[in-house]
Amino acid sequence: MKKMLARYPIGNPRRKWKQDNFVLSVTNAAPMGLEYESEIDLEKARRGMKTAKEAGFNVVELLWASPAMGMELVRMAERLSMPVIYQNMLRFGGMGYRKEKNIKPEDNDLEGVIKDTAPWKSVVGLCVYDEPLDTEQRALAKELIDRMEELCPDKLPFACTDAGKIDLMATEVDPVQLSFDQYAFGGWAGGGMDMENQMDRCLGYWEKMEIAKNAAKRIDAPFWFYYQGHELSYNPVYDDYSFAASRMMANAALLYGAKGVSCYNEFDGAFNPENGGHGIYFDEQLKLNREITALGNTLMALRCNRVIHDESLKTENAKVHFASMGESELLKGKLPKRISVSEFVDAYGNDYLMVLNRDYKNDRRYVLDLKEERRVWRVSDYDGEQHLAFEGGKNKIMGTLTPGSIALYRLQKKDEEPYAIEYYLDKGTF
């Protein structure tokens, strides 16, 4: 038997834009920067947009494109029916770390850009600010979001922050969605990283994931996360980077309840920067995107209650609270090495458990002890369907995960008749 349960658009209750489906976005599908506008650059952009579509992304972010590049990408997006978040850094918005590109408040032509992009169905949002640094910049970001809501409430007024200012962004801007980046293999969040311990000593990275989860819950807004799609070659941590590290970072965001993940692509990854075609990680990126797409409908219906890590992640000196196994509502005992779990619930009280292999070098086997016997369903990362993993009443969940991978389970009370669940989007009663 299958139960059909309604899920509803989600969003900050003080904002107008709502999110219907899981977002899989990408930045830098083409050469980004005001200097890139030659015909050669535009041809790369056209190929890059096709590559983004082929790779399974459902949004392309044009955060730093030149005006010529941006409009060429919009035209290509229109032909491909590919949603884009538009920006024209000479007319509106700002970029905190590039003050020479920021538009003065009195010169912002947001209203003009809204009118000019209105005929293009592919433009689903505008990037009003990228990483506002200080209170003044965050005030401008809020002002632009407020103005966009007045002029085009159906479009996303997009803004994002760096990992160090998540709480400030939530409090001072009160954004539609809380979006932030964190690139562990670029050096900025890589303190304590080494070949033996991997990210077990990168406490700051996991602290910021906790902060984002809690801040998003506080303002009742979805959070989105930028992960690296490749090694950042100007500041490498390791010289043997593999896409499993990218997979682990993206899946870690899912573990914390993210409702969107964005692939940061600057060097050769899903895209080949030389021509806009398939890059060295294209096939692996496509596989990851297909898996997240399959899980996305269910993930949109769930709320993350807590994330629990095994003891190899050292949290005793943390500045934020990390949940312990003693706080778990579903599990008991100890977690295996480099295994993290999160506990989710839907609006109907159905319990879910996500398991992440934080190890991006090795497969990890897990045996999880349940507090009570349950019938266990696994949500397929192939088609999103729920399949019985352990029939009857079981008190353990067992499996093996490849590097950086996840598994999503639903736990059903053992005395109930078995049923799968499928969620459908209901916009009419929202």
Secondary structure, DSSP 8 states (H G I E B T S, - for coil): -EEEEEE--B--TTSS--B-S-EEEEE-SS--BTT--SHHHHHHHHHHHHHHHHTT-SEEE-TTB-HHHHHHHHHHHHHHT--EEE--TTTS-EETT-GGG---GGG--HHHHHHHHTT-TTEEEEEEEES--SHHHHHHHHHHHHHHHHH-TTSEEEEEEEGGGHHHIIIII--SSEEEE--GGGTSS-TT-BTTTBTTT-HHHHHHHHHHHHHHHHHT--EEEEEESS--TTS-S-SS--HHHHHHHHHHHHHTT-SEEEEE-SSSSSB-TTTSSB-TTHHHHHHHHHHHHHHHHHHTTEEEEEEEE-TTS--TT-SS--B-GGG-SSEES---TTEEEEEEEETT--EEEEEEE--SSS-EEEEEEEEEEEEEEEE-TTT--EEEEEEEEEEEEEEEE-TT-EEEEEEEETTS---EEEEEE--TT-
